[in-house]
Amino acid sequence: MQKKITAGIHRRKLHGLTDPRVVPYVLVTPFLIFFAVVYLYPLISTIIMSFQKISSGRNTTFIGFKNYARLNTRDFWMALQTTGRYAVWDVIVLTIVPLLIATVLNSGLAKGTNFFKSLFFIPSLTSIIVAGIVFRLAFGTLETATANRVLTFFGMEPVKWLSYAGPANFVLILLTLWRWNGVNIVYYLSGLQSIPKDQYEAAQIDGANAIQSFLHVTLPGLKPVLIYVITITVLGGFSMFTESVALWQQKNGGGVGRTIVGYMYMVGFDRNDFGMASAIGIVLLLLVLVVNLIQLILMGFFKKEDQ
């Protein structure tokens, strides 16, 4: 009798879990737990820490907005300027170059498209540290560095690539393009292959040339992919850290290569000032949110499509 009662209880529990009204909540619960532990809790903790002075051990003192006021320093503004300049060029280059390459590959004009797809994608599988070492040697300060040899071959003066803001930013962008170009090409190719062929045929019947078809058929058809690529590129540009470490062999990137994330790392772990580092992180989060929101508004993400 006891076994029958126990079996009945188990069946009712199982029936409750398989109820169509309950199943969605059961399936989404692991993600909610993961999100709360990995993302929500650290975010709330960082916001609280940004208003505190954290001493040795667990001693904390609430100091209000003093950590944010302390951000008004030359080092912070230089790091923010470096990051902003890198992010702007990162978005421009990693949006336009992969789009043009993907369009050519999708058009069938180039032979061996599968080979080129693999060729462009392989760098994304390479360790960024290894790639950074190669680029640091190629763009070294010595006249025998590969890049300087190319310049001297064409009669130009050698450049100290990683010592000044302009050349250093160029090397960073080149490294980023080399590594992530193939990934964005894959995104664009998936979007291009989803555009109906009859739209291009209709454009040709109306007398549109290749450029007009690209502007009026390809770009509108790629709008969702463009929004996604620009959004993740903005995020990647403002959160860039590993590339800087790889090129300058320093965790804070050194003067011209110090990004806002590198500065946050330096403040938090070198100066042991986690309150101020948390404030830098919150400022960076708000900055990325604002930039992405502006980008989404300009691209009409929140506009309702005409039925």
C-alpha positions in Angstrom: 0.0 0.0 0.0 2.8 2.4 0.9 4.5 1.7 -2.4 1.3 2.5 -4.3 1.0 5.8 -2.4 4.7 6.7 -3.1 4.3 5.8 -6.8 1.2 8.0 -7.0 3.1 10.9 -5.5 6.0 10.5 -8.0 3.5 10.4 -10.9 1.8 13.6 -9.8 5.2 15.3 -9.5 6.2 14.1 -12.9 2.9 15.2 -14.4 3.4 18.7 -12.8 6.9 19.0 -14.4 5.5 18.0 -17.8 2.5 20.3 -17.6 2.7 22.6 -20.8 2.4 25.6 -18.5 5.3 24.6 -16.4 7.7 23.2 -19.0 8.9 26.6 -20.3 9.9 27.7 -16.8 11.7 24.4 -16.1 13.7 24.7 -19.4 14.7 28.3 -18.8 15.6 27.9 -15.1 19.2 26.7 -15.8 19.9 29.7 -17.9 18.4 32.1 -15.3 20.6 30.5 -12.6 23.7 30.8 -14.8 22.9 34.4 -15.8 22.3 35.4 -12.1 25.6 33.8 -10.9 27.9 34.7 -13.8 26.5 38.1 -14.9 23.9 39.7 -12.6 25.7 39.1 -9.3 29.1 40.4 -10.5 27.4 43.5 -12.0 25.6 44.3 -8.8 28.8 43.7 -6.8 30.8 46.0 -9.1 28.2 48.8 -8.8 28.3 48.6 -5.0 32.2 48.5 -5.0 32.3 51.6 -7.2 30.9 53.6 -4.2 33.3 52.1 -1.7 36.9 52.4 -0.6 38.2 48.8 -0.3 41.1 48.4 2.1 43.1 45.3 2.9 41.0 42.2 3.6 37.3 42.8 3.6 37.3 46.3 5.1 35.1 48.6 3.0 34.0 52.2 3.5 31.2 53.9 1.7 32.5 57.0 0.0 29.8 58.0 -2.4 30.9 59.3 -5.8 34.5 60.0 -4.8 35.8 57.1 -7.0 34.1 58.6 -10.0 35.5 62.0 -9.2 39.0 60.5 -9.0 38.7 59.4 -12.7 39.3 63.0 -13.9 43.0 62.3 -14.5 45.3 62.5 -17.4 45.9 58.7 -17.5 42.1 58.0 -17.6 41.4 60.5 -20.4 44.4 59.2 -22.5 43.2 55.6 -22.1 39.7 56.6 -23.0 41.0 58.6 -26.1 43.1 55.6 -27.2 40.1 53.2 -26.8 37.7 55.6 -28.6 40.0 56.1 -31.5 40.6 52.4 -31.8 36.9 51.6 -31.5 35.9 54.0 -34.3 38.4 52.6 -36.7 37.6 49.1 -35.6 34.0 49.6 -36.5 34.8 51.2 -39.9 37.3 48.6 -41.0 35.6 45.5 -39.7 32.3 46.5 -41.2 33.3 47.6 -44.6 36.3 45.3 -45.5 34.5 42.0 -44.7 31.4 43.2 -46.4 33.2 43.9 -49.7 35.1 40.6 -49.6 31.9 38.6 -48.7 30.1 40.3 -51.6 32.8 39.3 -54.1 32.9 35.7 -52.8 29.1 35.4 -52.9 28.9 36.8 -56.4 30.8 33.8 -57.9 33.2 36.1 -59.8 36.2 34.8 -57.9 37.4 31.2 -58.4 38.2 29.0 -55.5 35.7 30.7 -53.1 35.9 27.8 -50.6 39.7 28.2 -50.4 39.4 31.9 -49.7 36.7 31.3 -47.1 39.0 29.0 -45.2 42.0 31.3 -45.8 40.2 34.3 -44.2 38.8 32.3 -41.3 41.9 30.5 -40.2 43.4 33.6 -38.4 40.5 33.6 -36.0 41.6 30.2 -34.7 45.1 31.5 -34.0 46.2 32.5 -30.5 46.1 36.2 -30.1 49.4 36.1 -28.0 51.2 34.3 -30.9 49.7 36.7 -33.4 50.8 39.7 -31.2 54.4 38.4 -31.1 54.5 38.1 -34.8 53.1 41.6 -35.4 55.4 43.0 -32.7 58.4 41.6 -34.5 57.1 42.7 -38.0 56.4 46.2 -36.8 59.4 46.7 -34.5 61.3 49.9 -34.0 64.5 48.6 -35.7 65.3 49.3 -39.3 65.5 45.6 -39.9 61.9 45.0 -39.0 59.8 43.7 -41.8 57.5 46.7 -42.1 60.5 49.1 -42.0 62.3 47.1 -44.7 59.3 47.6 -46.9 59.3 51.3 -46.3 63.0 51.7 -47.0 62.6 49.6 -50.2 60.2 52.3 -51.5 62.5 55.1 -50.3 60.6 56.1 -47.1 62.0 56.6 -43.6 61.6 53.8 -41.0 58.9 54.3 -38.4 58.8 53.5 -34.7 55.4 51.8 -35.1 54.6 51.0 -31.5 56.0 54.3 -30.0 53.5 56.8 -31.3 49.7 57.0 -31.3 49.1 57.1 -35.0 51.3 54.2 -36.1 50.4 52.2 -33.0 46.7 52.5 -33.8 47.3 51.4 -37.3 49.1 48.2 -36.1 46.3 47.5 -33.7 43.6 47.8 -36.4 45.7 45.7 -38.8 46.0 43.0 -36.2 42.3 43.1 -35.4 41.4 43.0 -39.1 43.7 40.1 -39.7 42.2 38.1 -36.9 38.4 38.9 -37.1 37.9 39.6 -40.8 37.1 36.0 -41.5 34.5 35.8 -38.8 32.6 38.8 -40.1 32.8 37.4 -43.6 31.0 34.3 -42.4 28.3 36.5 -40.9 27.9 38.5 -44.1 27.9 35.4 -46.3 25.0 33.9 -44.3 23.1 37.1 -44.8 23.9 37.3 -48.5 22.7 33.8 -49.2 19.4 34.5 -47.5 18.6 37.4 -50.0 16.2 36.1 -52.7 17.8 36.0 -56.1 14.6 37.3 -57.7 15.3 40.7 -56.1 18.5 41.0 -58.0 16.7 39.9 -61.2 14.0 42.5 -60.7 16.7 45.1 -60.2 18.4 44.1 -63.4 15.1 44.3 -65.3 14.6 47.8 -63.9 18.1 48.7 -65.3 20.1 48.8 -62.1 23.8 48.3 -62.4 26.0 46.4 -59.9 26.5 49.4 -57.6 22.8 50.2 -57.5 21.9 46.6 -56.8 24.4 46.6 -54.0 23.0 49.8 -52.5 19.3 49.1 -52.9 19.1 45.3 -52.7 22.2 43.9 -50.8 22.4 46.5 -48.0 18.7 46.5 -47.1 18.8 42.7 -47.1 21.8 42.7 -44.9 20.4 45.2 -42.3 19.9 42.6 -39.5 23.4 41.2 -40.0 24.9 44.7 -40.2 23.3 45.7 -36.9 24.7 42.6 -35.3 28.2 43.0 -36.7 28.4 46.7 -35.7 27.1 45.9 -32.2 29.6 43.2 -31.4 32.4 45.3 -33.1 31.6 48.3 -30.9 31.7 46.0 -27.8 34.9 44.4 -29.0 36.5 47.8 -29.7 35.8 49.2 -26.3 36.8 46.0 -24.4 40.0 45.5 -26.3 42.8 44.3 -23.9 44.6 41.2 -25.1 45.8 42.7 -28.4 47.4 45.5 -26.4 49.1 43.1 -24.0 50.4 41.0 -26.9 51.9 44.0 -28.8 53.4 45.8 -25.9 54.2 42.9 -23.6 52.6 44.8 -20.7 49.3 44.2 -19.0 48.4 47.9 -19.2 49.5 48.3 -22.8 52.1 50.9 -22.1 51.5 54.6 -22.9 50.1 54.8 -26.4 48.7 51.3 -26.3 46.9 51.6 -22.9 43.2 51.1 -23.3 40.5 51.7 -20.8 40.4 48.0 -19.9 44.2 48.0 -19.5 43.9 51.1 -17.3 41.2 49.4 -15.2 43.4 46.4 -14.8 46.4 48.5 -13.7 44.3 50.5 -11.2 42.7 47.3 -9.7 45.6 44.9 -9.6 48.8 47.1 -9.6 47.5 49.9 -7.4 45.1 47.5 -5.4 42.3 50.1 -5.8 39.3 48.0 -6.6 36.9 50.8 -5.8 38.2 53.0 -8.5 38.6 50.1 -10.9 34.9 49.3 -10.4 34.0 52.9 -11.2 36.0 52.6 -14.4 34.2 49.4 -15.3 30.8 51.1 -14.7 31.7 54.1 -16.8 32.9 51.8 -19.6 29.6 49.8 -19.4 27.5 53.0 -19.7 29.6 54.3 -22.5 29.2 51.1 -24.5 25.4 51.0 -23.8 25.1 54.6 -25.0 27.1 54.1 -28.2 25.3 51.0 -29.1 21.9 52.6 -28.4 22.8 55.5 -30.7 23.9 53.1 -33.3 20.7 51.1 -33.1 18.6 54.3 -33.3 20.5 55.5 -36.4 20.1 52.2 -38.1 16.3 52.2 -37.4 16.4 49.1 -35.2 13.5 50.4 -33.1 11.3 51.4 -36.1 8.4 49.2 -37.0 8.6 47.7 -40.4 5.8 48.6 -42.8 3.4 45.7 -43.2 
